[in-house]
Amino acid sequence: MMMYGDATRKGRPFAKDPAVVRFADHYWLYYSMPPFGAGPTHNSWDGRLAWQPNWGWGIGIARSDDLENWDKLGEILPSAAYEENGICAPGALVLDGSLHLFYQTYGNGPRDAICHAVSGDGLHFSRNPTNPVFAPNGEWTCGRAIDADVIRDGERVLLYFATRDPTMTTQMLGVAAAPLEGAETSPVSRFRRSAWTQLGEGPILRPELPWEQECVEAPAVCKYGDRFFMFYGGAYNNGPQQIGCAESYDGLHWQRLSREPFLPNGTPGSWNACESGHPYVFIDTADDGATYLFYQGNNDLGRTWYLSQRRIDWAGGYPYLVEA
């Protein structure tokens, strides 16, 4: 069973928010690294210099040949002013020989937004000159965008994201689209800010079930047959967060598959007793389209965080978890 935790910053395993792709004959894992510790924020969302207790989130990079054993190769650290308080929660897409990473700024409250960078080797990235490339608008949202997930849908790319209501209380999901045909040809500026169009006039999914509490986040979308399937985290961290699943025929209108979690948190004493959360769905084209659900968990209320994965199979056009 895969259990990956990055101990390089805290001296204890801590890795969150996985994103996995097949690129350059290897599997690549991008994930959130923990903050350095407390520090000052210079672009606080309310305009004041503030002391941030969780300053310096970054993105770790690991590589594997079997989806089980991972070697850390590098880090992506904040480098631009808009990233000053931290970056995290990556989503990844391989397109025309380049690896596109979409990630969020952190520590700016309702001003957090989605950024974009591109790589030719999986390790070194060039940032989009128009970063941040996306934040939502409308009376239903505070304007924040986090937890990016991207999927190609014909001649467009869909960007799924989490946001909050104007009171910053309820976490919800939205989607935007960018065209591929006639788009900017340079990989680093292909998904520039002006390319994105927000779809719909409100959230595509919001918390409704008791176990989701006040939060649905971390959308992880794939396509199987003629339908989209979204795995998502319900409830905030250690609520416990658990993973649900919904389906859609157009990528915009969604229906839950069940009133119960698709992947619940573990039993008392298990490694994921406090959470099974922040999913990422990976379809392995090098293995006849095998589907894997990556996710995070812990059993100590977030002192440590591990990443793991479960194989998904399909029956009658619907996903189910293969026995571990």
KABELGI-V109117 format. One record per helix or strand of 2 or more residues. SS is the DSSP state (H for helix, E for strand). FROM is the first residue (numbers start at 1). TO is the last residue. If there is no record, write none. Layout:
BEGIN
SS;FROM;TO, SS;FROM;TO
END
This chain:
BEGIN
E;16;23, E;26;33, E;37;41, E;50;55, E;57;64, E;71;76, H;81;83, E;86;95, E;98;105, H;109;111, E;114;119, E;125;127, E;146;153, E;156;164, E;171;179, H;187;189, H;193;195, E;196;199, E;205;206, H;210;212, E;215;224, E;227;234, E;242;248, E;255;256, E;275;284, H;285;287, E;290;298, E;305;315, E;318;321
END
